[in-house]
Amino acid sequence: MLGILGMGGIGRNMKKKAEAFGMRVVYHNRKELSEDMAGGARYVGFEELLKTSDVVSLNLPLNVRLLPPTSTALLQPLPPPKTPSN
């Protein structure tokens, strides 16, 4: 499962590519997107995204204000077989 953090234009493009490989997609964004914009991806909380995703794609500017308060979890090693992707 692919977890997308930041579901703007780049995140939505990443979703399409992942689906082409048969991956299921969840995402976390500042706000939940409309069904049209999400295109079938499921909105989840930040912690759930980290727990349930095999690959996490970071699609947001490097700006401390945009990361959730619990973002220090991103700095912890993800348990195998999790893979961060930027």
C-alpha positions, 0 to 999 in steps of 0.5 A: 500500500502506498501512503501519500503525504501531500495530495496536491498535483504531484501526489495525485500524479503519484497515485495514478502511477502507483495504481497502474502497478496495482497498489492501493493508495491512502493519503493524508493532507491538511484537508480531506479532498472531495471524492473527485479530487481523491480519485478513490484514494482513502483519507487517513490520519497521519499516524495511520498512514505511517502504520499501514503504508508499505511505501510513504511518498512525501509530496510537500514542501520542506516546511516545518509548519506543514508537518503534523505535530507528530511528524517526529515519527518520520524521523524514526526508522520505519519497521521493515519492509517500509520504504520512504520515498521523496 
